[in-house]
Amino acid sequence: MSKEFLLTDSEFSHIVDLVYKACGIVLGEHKREMVYSRLARRIRSLKLSNFEQYLDYLELNKDKEFSNFINAITTNLTSFFREKHHFEFLKKTLVPKLLKENRATKRVRIWSAGCSTGEEPYSIAMTLADMFPIGWDVKILATDLDSNVLEKANSGEYSANSTTGLEPEILKKWFFKDKQGENYKVKPALKKMIHFKRLNLLQKWPMKGTFDLIFCRNVVIYFDKETKEGLFNNYANILIPQGHLFLGHSESMSKEQKNFNSLGKTMYQKIK
């Protein structure tokens, strides 16, 4: 069956190069169909005729189209309390540690790097919400490269299907139904703990302070070894001494990485 548009080898290589230079994501030949299907939507939307025209358009209109290009390519798949052992470790081990070690400042900072549509930072917030006494300053920074998913995350609105994994008491406590009774919306008390911001992890970070822990799950899976190592080093620089980093279930650090000790189950602690 012939395809609607032709994607030549040189056009695919050009797309691969653009994506890698912009955000470090490595697209192998096995991603060709995904690239085709996602960018074909942009071609139709812009009423263009082929990939050649689209790449020319992208070059001439980078200011307004490049974010659409990156949004189309990046993958966003997430759920509430994904990889539950991370949240159990956060609740049972890290929160008591933070309560003790940060009692002078009463300040906790957590970063959800690659937050997608928001399920991860909201899960972190639900885990922490009732565990710190009144007067503590607990904030979560949630960033992603994709402006579309950030908009959804910031809205805090989810379909009933998206919330099926949540226990009824959690759902009742932290969400309310919309007027049609079809969607759930995060309550303001939870939402105020989180600040959503667009960020390219491979560009200069604007944050000035340090973080107690960082979630960067199912993000570095797309990066090559050199990009991963650079990112891990940057995370080490912005974490407090002995701070913690969480990766996704299929991700790991190389043996050459000297800044972190593995705690098992894709959980790492900064050495110094």
Secondary structure by P-SEA (a helix, b strand, c coil): ccccccccaaaaaaaaaaaaacccccccccaaaaaaaaaaaaaaaaccccaaaaaaaaaacccccaaaaaaacbbbbccccccaaaaaaaacccaaaaaaccccccbbbbbbccccccaaaaaaaaacccccccccbbbbbbbcccaaaaaaaaaccccccccccccaaaaaacccccccccbbbbcaaaaaabbbbbbcccccccccccccbbbbccccccccaaaaaaaaaaaaaacccbbbbbbccccccccccccccccccccccccc
